[in-house]
Amino acid sequence: MGVRLTDDFALEELLGRGGMGSVRAALQRSTGRRVAIKLLPQDALDAERIGRFEREAAALSRLSHPNIVHIYTHGRDADGRPFLAMELVAGRTLQALLATEAPLEVGRAVTLAAQIAEGLAYAHEHQIAHRDVKPSNVMVARVLDRELVKLVDFGLAKLLDDGDEAGTQSGRLLGSAPYMSPEQWNQKRDIDGRADLYSFGCVFYELLTGRAPFEASGLVGYLKAHLAGAYPDPALLRPALTAHPEVLAIVARTLATDRDD
């Protein structure tokens, strides 16, 4: 990480804040373009979180796809904090969209889900599993007359071709409880892209019905729900879905508790 943040970037408004740092808009002086800067906070400079940050940079550097946020560069600021300079997506999260518009019209849900699937397929082809697919990690922008999906936040990404076992140690759970695959709950070391497909199934279900397939109280409740695989039939929640058996089949297949199904 050789680029110094203060050399080339003028920080602007705060866009968001989470466990893995803050995201701010910025102007890149050398190009004149506005970017998104993800910066690890000063109180999070432990080896584990720095490692995750560096894996995110490594993962995004491999990827160039319309449905995945683009990384321009990465480095450290004047205080030694790691940062990523990424494409600034002018839109809102899928979580925000669902908060006001769920459930989505079926055709729109399929269009958005197809773009998520295309981004994931590309990442998997390049030996990267996202491991945290959820509505808040999907941005939706409008380009001309269509909605464009961008997968963001590869902070829990796993590089599948270098023996990367980071974050899969015994006793560790990584992911977001409503969307985590059974193999993530079981802390399997050989997690691969199939975990993302299960999480995708949870998101697709939510697009179609307006709720996640599994609702529970606490981690133990979610653990039991995901391993049992007993989610409400989406067609019972939304009878109009019976006219779309191919959509229901995709939901059922991606939400299978056995990843080999």
PyMOL commands that set and color helices and strands:
alter all, ss='L'
color gray80, all
select helices_A, chain A and resi 5-8+42-44+47-62+94-101+106-125+135-137+177-179+182-185+193-209+218-228+234-237+239-243+245-254
alter helices_A, ss='H'
color red, helices_A
select strands_A, chain A and resi 3-4+9-18+21-28+33-39+71-76+82-87+91-93+128-129+138-143+146-151+158-159
alter strands_A, ss='S'
color yellow, strands_A
deselect
rebuild
show_as cartoon
